[in-house]
Amino acid sequence: MLKEMRIAGITVDPFTNTPIVILKDMEDNEVLPIWIGLLEASSIATALENIQTPRPMTHDLLKNILDKLGAEVVRIEVSDLKDNTFYALLHVKMKNEKFVIDSRPSDAIAIALRTGASIFVEENVIKRAAKVDLNQKGDKVVTDTNDWEDILENLSQDDFGKYKM
């Protein structure tokens, strides 16, 4: 079953300095952190802040192509989690045809922000992602999305290392 989510923000993993996009369900009950690349984080942040670039960036270019072709991104969904890798799908409608296109979640989210498409996540992905080892020693394992919310909300600026977002 799919659950609609929204972007709650972007932060940085204090252990690895890797950007994380935080998705929250519409009722603020569940949180899904997805580790992403720095360039994708920059693209998402640019869209979140409505920053206009002098030339189209990659996700802007893709949106412009979709617009010119008359294609509409209906929704995106984070569809799976395998071997610590998230998978996503773009649901696109063009004329009377519907297409499902494989994507990385970070790219799908960046495109959803630019097209106004809704973001959905498979509930089993949320449940499986809630069991993530926070450090290499395995001393602390998060087993509840409320634990994730506490951890992410209690990060201080000092935890972010050299990346400030």
QUIQUIUR-V837181 format. One line per field, one symbol per residue. burial: I if it has 16 or more other ideal C-beta (glycine too) atoms within 10 Angstrom, else O. A space follows every 10 residues. Layout:
# QUIQUIUR-V837181
burial: ???
This chain:
# QUIQUIUR-V837181
burial: OOIOIOIIOI IIIOOOOOII IIIIIOOOOI IIIIIIOOOI IIIIIIIIOO OOOOOOIOII OIIOOIOOOO IOIOIIIIIO IOOOOIIIII IIOOOOOOOO OOIIIIIIII IIIIIOIOII IIOOIIOOII OIOIOOOOOO OIOOIOIIIO OIOOOOOOOI OOOOO
